[in-house]
Amino acid sequence: MAVAKLEEFADYIALDKPMAALNWVETMQNSVNKLKKFPKSGRQVPEINRVDIRELIEGNYRIIYRTESNRISILTIRHTKQPLTPSDVF
């Protein structure tokens, strides 16, 4: 689901600014890569209120992820203006 959202947002940005879309994808990937070393660097998602469901804010976007014992799972990417419901995450 997260990869599809990444592509969806990148395609939308690319309609007007193709280079900005590439830069945005790179920024998002860099943020996700930092989670390997700092998995709890994001805050708990207020709408979900679970310790293992966290988010990073990058500009106008939320990277929602789950921390597990040996891995990080990216659940979705949302624009900050989009409401988030549990069905978007689970």
C-alpha atoms as an extended CHARMM CRD file, in Angstrom:
* protein
*
        90  EXT
         1         1  MET       CA              0.0000000000        0.0000000000        0.0000000000  PROA      1               0.0000000000
         2         2  ALA       CA              2.7680000000        2.4790000000        0.8820000000  PROA      2               0.0000000000
         3         3  VAL       CA              4.5770000000        2.0060000000       -2.4310000000  PROA      3               0.0000000000
         4         4  ALA       CA              1.3460000000        2.6540000000       -4.3320000000  PROA      4               0.0000000000
         5         5  LYS       CA              0.7830000000        5.8570000000       -2.3240000000  PROA      5               0.0000000000
         6         6  LEU       CA              4.3490000000        6.9750000000       -2.9800000000  PROA      6               0.0000000000
         7         7  GLU       CA              3.8540000000        6.4660000000       -6.7060000000  PROA      7               0.0000000000
         8         8  GLU       CA              0.4610000000        8.1760000000       -6.6420000000  PROA      8               0.0000000000
         9         9  PHE       CA              1.8190000000       11.3060000000       -4.9660000000  PROA      9               0.0000000000
        10        10  ALA       CA              4.9480000000       11.3500000000       -7.1440000000  PROA      10              0.0000000000
        11        11  ASP       CA              2.8600000000       11.0700000000      -10.3150000000  PROA      11              0.0000000000
        12        12  TYR       CA              0.6720000000       13.9470000000       -9.1690000000  PROA      12              0.0000000000
        13        13  ILE       CA              3.6550000000       16.1700000000       -8.3490000000  PROA      13              0.0000000000
        14        14  ALA       CA              5.2870000000       15.2440000000      -11.6760000000  PROA      14              0.0000000000
        15        15  LEU       CA              2.3250000000       16.6000000000      -13.6390000000  PROA      15              0.0000000000
        16        16  ASP       CA              3.6650000000       20.1120000000      -13.0470000000  PROA      16              0.0000000000
        17        17  LYS       CA              7.2030000000       19.5600000000      -11.7920000000  PROA      17              0.0000000000
        18        18  PRO       CA              8.9280000000       16.3100000000      -12.7850000000  PROA      18              0.0000000000
        19        19  MET       CA             12.2060000000       17.1680000000      -11.0370000000  PROA      19              0.0000000000
        20        20  ALA       CA             10.3670000000       18.1150000000       -7.8590000000  PROA      20              0.0000000000
        21        21  ALA       CA              8.6940000000       14.7010000000       -7.9270000000  PROA      21              0.0000000000
        22        22  LEU       CA             12.0640000000       12.9470000000       -8.1610000000  PROA      22              0.0000000000
        23        23  ASN       CA             13.4350000000       15.0620000000       -5.3180000000  PROA      23              0.0000000000
        24        24  TRP       CA             10.3490000000       14.3510000000       -3.2230000000  PROA      24              0.0000000000
        25        25  VAL       CA             10.6910000000       10.5740000000       -3.7050000000  PROA      25              0.0000000000
        26        26  GLU       CA             14.3610000000       10.7760000000       -2.7480000000  PROA      26              0.0000000000
        27        27  THR       CA             13.5070000000       12.7590000000        0.3910000000  PROA      27              0.0000000000
        28        28  MET       CA             10.8830000000       10.2110000000        1.3880000000  PROA      28              0.0000000000
        29        29  GLN       CA             13.2890000000        7.3140000000        0.7970000000  PROA      29              0.0000000000
        30        30  ASN       CA             16.0010000000        9.0270000000        2.8540000000  PROA      30              0.0000000000
        31        31  SER       CA             13.5530000000        9.5120000000        5.7240000000  PROA      31              0.0000000000
        32        32  VAL       CA             12.5460000000        5.8640000000        5.6500000000  PROA      32              0.0000000000
        33        33  ASN       CA             16.1850000000        4.7490000000        5.5130000000  PROA      33              0.0000000000
        34        34  LYS       CA             16.9030000000        6.6890000000        8.7340000000  PROA      34              0.0000000000
        35        35  LEU       CA             14.3780000000        4.4830000000       10.5020000000  PROA      35              0.0000000000
        36        36  LYS       CA             16.8110000000        1.5710000000       10.2600000000  PROA      36              0.0000000000
        37        37  LYS       CA             19.0100000000        3.2540000000       12.8800000000  PROA      37              0.0000000000
        38        38  PHE       CA             16.3280000000        5.2370000000       14.7100000000  PROA      38              0.0000000000
        39        39  PRO       CA             13.0440000000        3.2940000000       14.5420000000  PROA      39              0.0000000000
        40        40  LYS       CA             11.4140000000        5.2950000000       17.3210000000  PROA      40              0.0000000000
        41        41  SER       CA             12.3550000000        8.6910000000       15.9140000000  PROA      41              0.0000000000
        42        42  GLY       CA              8.7950000000        9.3010000000       14.7740000000  PROA      42              0.0000000000
        43        43  ARG       CA              5.9500000000       10.1760000000       17.0950000000  PROA      43              0.0000000000
        44        44  GLN       CA              3.0040000000        7.9520000000       17.9420000000  PROA      44              0.0000000000
        45        45  VAL       CA              0.1220000000        8.4670000000       15.5310000000  PROA      45              0.0000000000
        46        46  PRO       CA             -2.5300000000       10.4160000000       17.4950000000  PROA      46              0.0000000000
        47        47  GLU       CA             -5.4830000000        8.8600000000       15.6540000000  PROA      47              0.0000000000
        48        48  ILE       CA             -4.2950000000        5.3040000000       16.3460000000  PROA      48              0.0000000000
        49        49  ASN       CA             -2.7920000000        5.6990000000       19.8410000000  PROA      49              0.0000000000
        50        50  ARG       CA             -0.6120000000        2.5960000000       19.7530000000  PROA      50              0.0000000000
        51        51  VAL       CA              3.0410000000        2.5320000000       20.7680000000  PROA      51              0.0000000000
        52        52  ASP       CA              4.0480000000        0.4750000000       17.7290000000  PROA      52              0.0000000000
        53        53  ILE       CA              2.3230000000        2.7160000000       15.1450000000  PROA      53              0.0000000000
        54        54  ARG       CA              4.4200000000        5.8140000000       14.5260000000  PROA      54              0.0000000000
        55        55  GLU       CA              4.8460000000        8.5490000000       11.9400000000  PROA      55              0.0000000000
        56        56  LEU       CA              7.4660000000       10.7840000000       10.4310000000  PROA      56              0.0000000000
        57        57  ILE       CA              6.4060000000       14.1500000000        9.0710000000  PROA      57              0.0000000000
        58        58  GLU       CA              8.1630000000       15.2040000000        5.8740000000  PROA      58              0.0000000000
        59        59  GLY       CA              6.8840000000       18.5350000000        4.6300000000  PROA      59              0.0000000000
        60        60  ASN       CA              3.1620000000       18.0510000000        3.9970000000  PROA      60              0.0000000000
        61        61  TYR       CA              3.2890000000       14.2580000000        4.1950000000  PROA      61              0.0000000000
        62        62  ARG       CA              3.0450000000       11.6650000000        6.9310000000  PROA      62              0.0000000000
        63        63  ILE       CA              4.9720000000        8.4040000000        6.6700000000  PROA      63              0.0000000000
        64        64  ILE       CA              3.0230000000        5.9750000000        8.8630000000  PROA      64              0.0000000000
        65        65  TYR       CA              4.9550000000        2.8930000000       10.0100000000  PROA      65              0.0000000000
        66        66  ARG       CA              4.8700000000        0.0460000000       12.5070000000  PROA      66              0.0000000000
        67        67  THR       CA              7.8370000000       -0.9180000000       14.6620000000  PROA      67              0.0000000000
        68        68  GLU       CA              8.3290000000       -4.6290000000       15.1750000000  PROA      68              0.0000000000
        69        69  SER       CA             11.0400000000       -6.5040000000       17.0230000000  PROA      69              0.0000000000
        70        70  ASN       CA             13.3350000000       -6.9310000000       13.9990000000  PROA      70              0.0000000000
        71        71  ARG       CA             11.8610000000       -4.7030000000       11.3310000000  PROA      71              0.0000000000
        72        72  ILE       CA              9.9840000000       -1.5770000000       10.3450000000  PROA      72              0.0000000000
        73        73  SER       CA              6.8930000000       -1.8320000000        8.1420000000  PROA      73              0.0000000000
        74        74  ILE       CA              5.8170000000        1.2410000000        6.1840000000  PROA      74              0.0000000000
        75        75  LEU       CA              2.0280000000        1.1570000000        6.3010000000  PROA      75              0.0000000000
        76        76  THR       CA              1.0200000000        4.1970000000        4.2650000000  PROA      76              0.0000000000
        77        77  ILE       CA              1.8910000000        7.7180000000        3.2030000000  PROA      77              0.0000000000
        78        78  ARG       CA             -0.7120000000       10.4300000000        3.6330000000  PROA      78              0.0000000000
        79        79  HSD       CA             -0.9160000000       14.1290000000        2.9140000000  PROA      79              0.0000000000
        80        80  THR       CA             -1.2820000000       15.9760000000        6.2130000000  PROA      80              0.0000000000
        81        81  LYS       CA             -4.6540000000       17.3590000000        5.0950000000  PROA      81              0.0000000000
        82        82  GLN       CA             -6.0660000000       13.8700000000        4.4830000000  PROA      82              0.0000000000
        83        83  PRO       CA             -7.8980000000       12.3040000000        7.4150000000  PROA      83              0.0000000000
        84        84  LEU       CA             -6.4300000000        9.0550000000        8.7050000000  PROA      84              0.0000000000
        85        85  THR       CA             -8.6500000000        6.2100000000        9.8290000000  PROA      85              0.0000000000
        86        86  PRO       CA             -7.6440000000        2.8270000000       11.2690000000  PROA      86              0.0000000000
        87        87  SER       CA             -8.6640000000        1.1870000000        7.9660000000  PROA      87              0.0000000000
        88        88  ASP       CA             -5.9310000000        3.2230000000        6.2220000000  PROA      88              0.0000000000
        89        89  VAL       CA             -3.3580000000        1.5610000000        8.4550000000  PROA      89              0.0000000000
        90        90  PHE       CA             -4.6310000000       -1.9590000000        9.1320000000  PROA      90              0.0000000000
